[in-house]
Amino acid sequence: MSRACQIDVGHRGAARHFLRATGSALLAALALTGAKAVPGPAVANLVVLRTREGEIRIRLHPREAPIACANFRRLVQAGFYDHTYFHRALPAFVIQGGDPNTARNADPADDGLGGAGYRLPAEAGGPAVRGSVAMARLPDALNPSHENDGCQFYIVLRRQPSLDATGGTVFGDVIAGMDVVERIAALAYQKDVLQAAAGANPQDRARIVRASLEPVAAR
């Protein structure tokens, strides 16, 4: 898989720092609370992304990826993903979003370069199948420890065996709204969509208006 297609957040500065203050606090809290414990049915394991193309409902997998799930919940609760957009649309492959730069300014030049200021350790996760939701990460040459980005994530459109080895931790799956994911990916074909080196960038048309949590039992 070429670097242009690899799940690469491009945030190299953070790669030199495994976790800064926010991430360290998160991992410390997880260690103290026993993040690997199986959540009960009242835990908010469903993330709802309300986008301009419709609603995507993501069930989290805290058994397989407790740290990634706890981090994702925390960011959703903080409104981190509100008004961000999917800055990479690669039909039949993935859509990628979660970069705070997409909400900070209207300049697409820095889309994909933003981050949460920390990274997360790789977890077992699962295979990259249709509907899988995974954390983005830098390619192996820049990231030999396979650390996950702290905020950027992608949704898989087709089974991708190559991502099982080179992609980030799978921490959830889309249980409703894959038609929305497909529509966002299809924005890549529109003539006026920006074609960046890492893939098509639909910008505002792929915006997440709001992200929220709902209680649902873990998978």
C-alpha positions as CSV (number, residue, x, y, z in Angstrom):
1,M,0.0,0.0,0.0
2,S,1.5,3.3,-1.0
3,R,2.1,6.0,1.6
4,A,-0.6,8.2,-0.2
5,C,-3.2,5.6,0.7
6,Q,-1.9,4.6,4.1
7,I,-3.8,5.8,7.2
8,D,-1.5,8.6,8.0
9,V,-2.5,11.6,10.2
10,G,0.6,13.6,9.3
11,H,1.1,15.0,12.8
12,R,4.8,14.3,13.1
13,G,5.5,16.7,16.0
14,A,3.3,14.6,18.3
15,A,5.1,11.4,17.2
16,R,8.0,12.5,19.3
17,H,5.9,12.6,22.4
18,F,4.0,9.4,23.4
19,L,1.6,11.2,25.6
20,R,1.4,14.8,26.8
21,A,-0.5,16.1,29.8
22,T,-4.0,15.2,28.6
23,G,-3.1,11.8,27.3
24,S,-1.1,11.0,30.4
25,A,-4.0,11.9,32.6
26,L,-6.3,9.8,30.6
27,L,-4.1,6.7,30.7
28,A,-3.5,7.2,34.4
29,A,-7.2,7.4,35.0
30,L,-7.7,4.2,33.0
31,A,-5.1,2.4,35.0
32,L,-6.7,3.4,38.3
33,T,-10.2,2.6,37.3
34,G,-9.4,-0.7,35.6
35,A,-10.2,0.1,32.0
36,K,-10.3,-3.6,30.9
37,A,-13.3,-4.3,33.0
38,V,-16.3,-5.3,30.9
39,P,-18.8,-2.3,31.0
40,G,-22.4,-2.8,32.1
41,P,-25.4,-2.1,29.9
42,A,-25.7,1.5,31.1
43,V,-22.3,2.5,29.8
44,A,-22.4,4.9,26.8
45,N,-21.0,2.6,24.2
46,L,-22.9,4.1,21.2
47,V,-21.5,7.2,19.4
48,V,-23.9,9.0,17.1
49,L,-22.3,11.2,14.5
50,R,-24.8,13.6,12.9
51,T,-23.3,14.7,9.6
52,R,-24.6,16.8,6.7
53,E,-25.2,13.6,4.8
54,G,-27.1,11.9,7.6
55,E,-26.5,9.9,10.9
56,I,-23.8,7.4,11.6
57,R,-24.2,5.2,14.7
58,I,-21.0,3.6,16.0
59,R,-20.9,0.8,18.6
60,L,-17.7,0.8,20.7
61,H,-15.7,-2.3,21.5
62,P,-14.3,-1.7,25.0
63,R,-13.4,-5.3,25.5
64,E,-11.0,-5.3,22.6
65,A,-9.8,-1.7,22.8
66,P,-10.5,-0.1,26.3
67,I,-8.1,2.8,26.0
68,A,-9.2,3.9,22.5
69,C,-12.8,3.6,23.5
70,A,-12.4,5.6,26.7
71,N,-10.5,8.3,24.8
72,F,-13.1,8.5,22.1
73,R,-15.9,8.8,24.7
74,R,-14.1,11.6,26.4
75,L,-13.5,13.5,23.2
76,V,-17.2,13.1,22.2
77,Q,-18.4,14.3,25.6
78,A,-16.1,17.3,25.4
79,G,-17.6,18.3,22.0
80,F,-14.2,17.7,20.3
81,Y,-15.7,16.3,17.1
82,D,-18.5,18.8,16.8
83,H,-18.1,20.8,13.5
84,T,-15.1,18.9,12.3
85,Y,-15.4,17.1,9.0
86,F,-14.1,14.0,7.2
87,H,-11.1,15.4,5.3
88,R,-10.3,12.2,3.4
89,A,-12.8,10.4,1.2
90,L,-11.4,7.3,-0.5
91,P,-14.2,5.3,-2.2
92,A,-14.0,1.5,-1.5
93,F,-11.4,2.2,1.1
94,V,-12.0,4.5,4.0
95,I,-13.2,7.9,5.1
96,Q,-11.1,9.7,7.7
97,G,-11.9,12.5,10.1
98,G,-11.4,13.8,13.6
99,D,-8.8,16.5,12.8
100,P,-9.5,19.6,14.9
101,N,-8.0,21.8,12.2
102,T,-11.1,21.2,10.1
103,A,-13.1,23.1,12.6
104,R,-10.6,25.8,13.4
105,N,-10.2,27.4,10.1
106,A,-11.4,27.3,6.4
107,D,-7.9,26.5,5.1
108,P,-7.7,22.9,3.8
109,A,-3.9,23.0,3.6
110,D,-3.6,21.9,7.2
111,D,-6.3,19.3,7.2
112,G,-4.9,16.0,8.4
113,L,-2.1,17.7,10.3
114,G,-4.0,18.4,13.5
115,G,-4.1,16.2,16.6
116,A,-5.0,16.0,20.2
117,G,-1.5,16.6,21.4
118,Y,-0.9,13.0,22.5
119,R,-0.9,9.4,21.2
120,L,-2.4,6.2,22.4
121,P,-0.8,2.7,22.6
122,A,-1.8,0.1,20.0
123,E,-4.4,-2.4,21.2
124,A,-5.5,-5.8,19.9
125,G,-8.7,-4.4,18.2
126,G,-10.0,-6.6,15.4
127,P,-9.9,-7.0,11.6
128,A,-10.6,-4.1,9.3
129,V,-13.9,-5.1,7.7
130,R,-16.8,-3.1,6.2
131,G,-18.0,-0.7,8.9
132,S,-14.9,-1.0,11.2
133,V,-14.0,2.2,13.0
134,A,-10.3,2.6,13.8
135,M,-7.8,5.2,15.1
136,A,-5.5,6.6,12.5
137,R,-1.8,6.3,12.9
138,L,1.5,7.3,11.2
139,P,3.1,4.7,8.9
140,D,5.6,2.3,10.3
141,A,8.7,4.1,9.1
142,L,7.7,7.1,11.4
143,N,5.9,5.1,14.0
144,P,7.7,1.8,14.8
145,S,5.7,1.4,18.0
146,H,2.4,1.5,16.0
147,E,1.0,4.1,18.3
148,N,-2.5,5.4,17.5
149,D,-3.3,9.1,16.9
150,G,-5.1,10.7,19.8
151,C,-8.2,11.9,17.9
152,Q,-8.2,11.1,14.1
153,F,-10.1,8.0,13.1
154,Y,-11.4,6.3,10.0
155,I,-14.3,4.1,8.9
156,V,-13.6,1.2,6.5
157,L,-15.8,0.7,3.5
158,R,-14.6,-2.7,2.3
159,R,-12.7,-5.5,3.9
160,Q,-9.0,-4.3,4.0
161,P,-6.6,-7.1,5.1
162,S,-3.7,-4.7,4.5
163,L,-5.0,-2.5,7.4
164,D,-4.9,-5.4,9.8
165,A,-1.1,-5.0,9.9
166,T,-0.6,-1.3,8.9
167,G,-3.7,0.4,10.2
168,G,-4.7,1.7,13.7
169,T,-6.6,-0.1,16.4
170,V,-10.2,-1.0,15.5
171,F,-12.3,0.1,18.4
172,G,-15.9,0.1,17.0
173,D,-18.2,-0.7,14.2
174,V,-21.0,1.1,12.3
175,I,-24.3,-0.5,13.2
176,A,-26.4,2.0,11.3
177,G,-25.6,4.6,8.6
178,M,-23.2,2.8,6.3
179,D,-25.3,4.4,3.5
180,V,-24.2,7.7,4.9
181,V,-20.6,6.6,5.0
182,E,-20.9,5.6,1.4
183,R,-22.4,8.9,0.4
184,I,-19.5,10.8,2.1
185,A,-17.0,8.6,0.3
186,A,-18.8,9.3,-3.0
187,L,-18.3,13.0,-2.5
188,A,-14.8,12.3,-3.9
189,Y,-16.3,12.0,-7.3
190,Q,-17.8,15.5,-7.4
191,K,-16.0,17.7,-9.8
192,D,-15.5,20.6,-7.5
193,V,-14.1,18.6,-4.5
194,L,-10.5,19.3,-3.6
195,Q,-8.2,16.5,-4.6
196,A,-5.4,16.4,-2.1
197,A,-2.3,14.2,-2.1
198,A,-3.8,11.9,0.6
199,G,-7.2,11.7,-1.2
200,A,-10.3,13.8,-1.9
201,N,-11.3,16.4,0.8
202,P,-15.0,17.1,0.8
203,Q,-14.6,19.8,3.4
204,D,-17.9,21.3,4.6
205,R,-20.1,18.7,2.8
206,A,-18.7,16.0,5.0
207,R,-19.0,18.0,8.3
208,I,-20.0,16.3,11.6
209,V,-22.6,18.7,13.0
210,R,-22.6,17.0,16.4
211,A,-21.3,13.9,18.0
212,S,-23.0,12.4,21.1
213,L,-23.1,9.3,23.3
214,E,-25.9,6.9,24.0
215,P,-26.1,3.9,26.4
216,V,-25.9,0.5,24.8
217,A,-24.4,-2.8,25.8
218,A,-20.9,-3.6,24.6
219,R,-20.5,-6.1,21.8
